[in-house]
Amino acid sequence: MALANTAFLLEGANKLVYGHGIVQINDAFEFIKKSINNLPTKSLAPFFSNDPNQKGILHFQNDNNNSLSTNYTVNIDSAFDKKWIFKHVPVDKNFILHYETTTDNSFKVKIATNLLEEGTINYAEINGFDSLNHLIGPPFYLPVTVICLANPN
């Protein structure tokens, strides 16, 4: 968490290619020293009930699947009984329409596949912040990749 939250992503760099960016070891160490009492005691990763090993949303859009939107339900470990604040990055990626928390430690994600161009790879993340401790950064993030296949004709 400290490495991800303090990494430096170059301006204009694609997060799908560069990840969180260039690791800043000294900044990460200072982050841990400053936030040690507020950091989660175990790692947190969202999961999907139909496939617990799935680490994010990967959606393929093609002519056979021409719906206007697609919905996903994402679960959060019930040991983390918190009120979550969700933000997606980068904010200019408008294909993630909404994400709303449900009462059972899960949230719904709606992806507007009709807003995406054919033959493109689209990437964004949904960051989950603890509403009572949002200054330490997101304890988890959910990568969302939508691949719009090109029509061969």
The 8 nearest C-alpha neighbors of each residue, nearest first, counted from 0:
[[1, 3, 2, 4, 138, 137, 139, 136],
 [2, 0, 27, 4, 3, 5, 30, 31],
 [3, 1, 27, 5, 0, 4, 6, 22],
 [4, 2, 0, 6, 1, 5, 19, 22],
 [3, 5, 1, 2, 6, 0, 136, 27],
 [4, 6, 2, 3, 27, 26, 1, 23],
 [7, 5, 22, 21, 20, 23, 3, 19],
 [8, 6, 20, 21, 9, 5, 22, 23],
 [9, 7, 20, 19, 21, 10, 6, 12],
 [10, 8, 12, 11, 7, 20, 21, 13],
 [11, 9, 12, 8, 13, 7, 20, 14],
 [10, 12, 9, 13, 8, 14, 17, 89],
 [13, 11, 9, 10, 14, 8, 17, 16],
 [12, 14, 16, 15, 17, 11, 18, 8],
 [15, 13, 18, 17, 16, 12, 19, 20],
 [14, 16, 13, 18, 17, 122, 123, 12],
 [15, 17, 14, 13, 18, 12, 20, 19],
 [18, 16, 14, 20, 15, 13, 19, 12],
 [19, 17, 14, 20, 15, 16, 13, 8],
 [18, 20, 3, 6, 8, 17, 14, 7],
 [21, 19, 8, 7, 6, 18, 17, 22],
 [20, 22, 7, 6, 8, 23, 19, 9],
 [21, 23, 6, 24, 2, 20, 7, 5],
 [22, 24, 26, 6, 25, 27, 5, 21],
 [25, 23, 27, 26, 22, 28, 2, 5],
 [26, 24, 28, 27, 23, 29, 30, 22],
 [25, 27, 29, 23, 28, 24, 30, 5],
 [28, 26, 30, 1, 24, 2, 25, 29],
 [27, 29, 25, 31, 30, 26, 24, 32],
 [30, 28, 32, 26, 31, 27, 33, 25],
 [31, 29, 27, 33, 28, 32, 34, 26],
 [30, 32, 34, 28, 35, 29, 33, 27],
 [33, 31, 29, 30, 35, 34, 28, 27],
 [32, 34, 30, 31, 35, 29, 36, 28],
 [35, 33, 31, 37, 36, 32, 30, 38],
 [34, 36, 31, 37, 32, 38, 33, 30],
 [37, 35, 34, 38, 33, 39, 32, 31],
 [36, 38, 34, 35, 39, 132, 135, 33],
 [37, 39, 35, 36, 34, 40, 135, 31],
 [40, 38, 41, 37, 42, 138, 43, 36],
 [41, 39, 38, 42, 37, 43, 36, 35],
 [42, 40, 39, 43, 38, 79, 138, 78],
 [43, 41, 44, 39, 40, 138, 139, 0],
 [42, 44, 139, 41, 138, 45, 76, 75],
 [45, 43, 139, 46, 42, 75, 140, 54],
 [44, 46, 75, 74, 73, 43, 141, 54],
 [47, 45, 74, 51, 73, 44, 54, 53],
 [46, 48, 51, 73, 50, 49, 74, 53],
 [49, 47, 50, 51, 46, 74, 73, 72],
 [48, 50, 47, 51, 53, 46, 52, 72],
 [51, 49, 47, 52, 48, 53, 46, 54],
 [52, 50, 47, 46, 53, 48, 49, 54],
 [53, 51, 50, 54, 46, 47, 49, 55],
 [52, 54, 51, 50, 55, 46, 47, 56],
 [55, 53, 52, 46, 45, 56, 141, 44],
 [56, 54, 142, 141, 53, 143, 57, 46],
 [55, 57, 143, 144, 142, 58, 54, 141],
 [58, 56, 144, 145, 143, 55, 59, 146],
 [57, 59, 145, 146, 56, 144, 60, 143],
 [58, 60, 146, 145, 147, 61, 57, 148],
 [61, 59, 147, 64, 146, 148, 58, 65],
 [60, 62, 64, 148, 63, 147, 59, 65],
 [61, 63, 64, 65, 60, 150, 148, 149],
 [64, 62, 61, 65, 60, 66, 59, 148],
 [65, 63, 61, 62, 66, 60, 59, 67],
 [64, 66, 62, 63, 67, 61, 60, 113],
 [67, 65, 68, 64, 69, 112, 113, 60],
 [66, 68, 113, 112, 111, 65, 69, 114],
 [69, 67, 111, 112, 110, 66, 109, 113],
 [68, 70, 110, 109, 111, 71, 112, 67],
 [69, 71, 109, 108, 110, 68, 72, 107],
 [72, 70, 108, 107, 73, 109, 69, 56],
 [71, 73, 107, 106, 108, 74, 105, 70],
 [72, 74, 47, 106, 105, 46, 107, 45],
 [75, 73, 105, 46, 45, 47, 104, 106],
 [74, 76, 45, 104, 105, 77, 46, 73],
 [77, 75, 78, 79, 74, 45, 43, 104],
 [76, 78, 79, 80, 75, 104, 103, 74],
 [79, 77, 76, 80, 75, 81, 104, 43],
 [80, 78, 77, 81, 76, 75, 104, 43],
 [79, 81, 78, 77, 82, 104, 76, 75],
 [82, 80, 79, 83, 129, 130, 104, 131],
 [81, 83, 130, 129, 84, 80, 131, 100],
 [84, 82, 129, 130, 128, 81, 127, 85],
 [83, 85, 128, 130, 127, 129, 86, 82],
 [86, 84, 127, 126, 128, 83, 125, 87],
 [87, 85, 126, 125, 88, 84, 127, 128],
 [86, 88, 125, 124, 126, 90, 89, 123],
 [89, 87, 90, 124, 123, 125, 86, 92],
 [88, 90, 91, 92, 123, 87, 124, 122],
 [89, 91, 88, 92, 87, 93, 86, 123],
 [90, 92, 89, 93, 88, 94, 87, 123],
 [93, 91, 90, 94, 89, 123, 95, 88],
 [92, 94, 95, 91, 96, 90, 114, 111],
 [93, 95, 111, 110, 92, 96, 114, 112],
 [96, 94, 110, 93, 97, 109, 111, 92],
 [97, 95, 109, 110, 94, 111, 93, 98],
 [98, 96, 109, 95, 108, 99, 110, 107],
 [99, 97, 108, 107, 106, 109, 100, 96],
 [98, 100, 106, 107, 101, 97, 108, 85],
 [101, 99, 106, 105, 107, 102, 98, 104],
 [100, 102, 106, 105, 103, 104, 99, 107],
 [101, 103, 104, 100, 105, 106, 82, 99],
 [102, 104, 105, 101, 77, 100, 74, 106],
 [105, 103, 75, 102, 77, 74, 101, 106],
 [104, 106, 74, 73, 75, 103, 101, 100],
 [107, 105, 100, 73, 99, 101, 72, 98],
 [106, 108, 72, 98, 99, 71, 73, 100],
 [109, 107, 98, 71, 70, 97, 72, 110],
 [108, 110, 70, 96, 97, 69, 95, 71],
 [109, 111, 95, 69, 68, 94, 96, 112],
 [112, 110, 68, 94, 113, 114, 67, 96],
 [111, 113, 68, 114, 67, 115, 110, 94],
 [112, 114, 67, 111, 115, 68, 66, 65],
 [115, 113, 112, 111, 94, 116, 93, 67],
 [116, 114, 113, 112, 117, 94, 147, 119],
 [117, 115, 119, 118, 147, 114, 113, 112],
 [116, 118, 147, 149, 119, 148, 115, 150],
 [117, 119, 149, 148, 147, 116, 120, 146],
 [120, 118, 147, 117, 116, 146, 121, 148],
 [119, 121, 146, 145, 147, 122, 118, 144],
 [122, 120, 145, 144, 146, 119, 123, 115],
 [123, 121, 144, 143, 15, 145, 120, 124],
 [122, 124, 143, 88, 89, 142, 92, 144],
 [125, 123, 142, 88, 87, 141, 143, 126],
 [124, 126, 87, 141, 140, 86, 85, 88],
 [125, 127, 140, 86, 85, 137, 87, 139],
 [126, 128, 85, 137, 139, 84, 140, 83],
 [129, 127, 137, 84, 133, 83, 130, 85],
 [128, 130, 83, 132, 133, 131, 84, 82],
 [129, 131, 83, 133, 132, 84, 82, 128],
 [132, 130, 129, 133, 82, 81, 128, 83],
 [131, 133, 129, 130, 134, 135, 37, 128],
 [132, 134, 129, 128, 135, 130, 136, 131],
 [135, 133, 136, 132, 137, 128, 129, 131],
 [136, 134, 133, 132, 137, 34, 38, 37],
 [137, 135, 134, 133, 4, 138, 128, 132],
 [136, 138, 128, 127, 139, 126, 140, 135],
 [139, 137, 128, 127, 136, 43, 0, 140],
 [140, 138, 137, 127, 44, 43, 126, 141],
 [139, 141, 126, 125, 127, 124, 142, 137],
 [140, 142, 125, 55, 124, 126, 143, 45],
 [143, 141, 124, 55, 123, 56, 140, 144],
 [144, 142, 56, 123, 124, 122, 55, 57],
 [145, 143, 122, 57, 121, 56, 58, 146],
 [146, 144, 58, 121, 59, 57, 120, 147],
 [147, 145, 120, 59, 60, 119, 148, 58],
 [148, 146, 60, 117, 118, 119, 59, 61],
 [147, 149, 118, 61, 117, 146, 60, 150],
 [150, 148, 118, 117, 151, 147, 61, 119],
 [149, 151, 152, 148, 117, 62, 118, 61],
 [152, 150, 149, 148, 118, 62, 117, 61],
 [151, 150, 149, 62, 148, 117, 118, 61]]
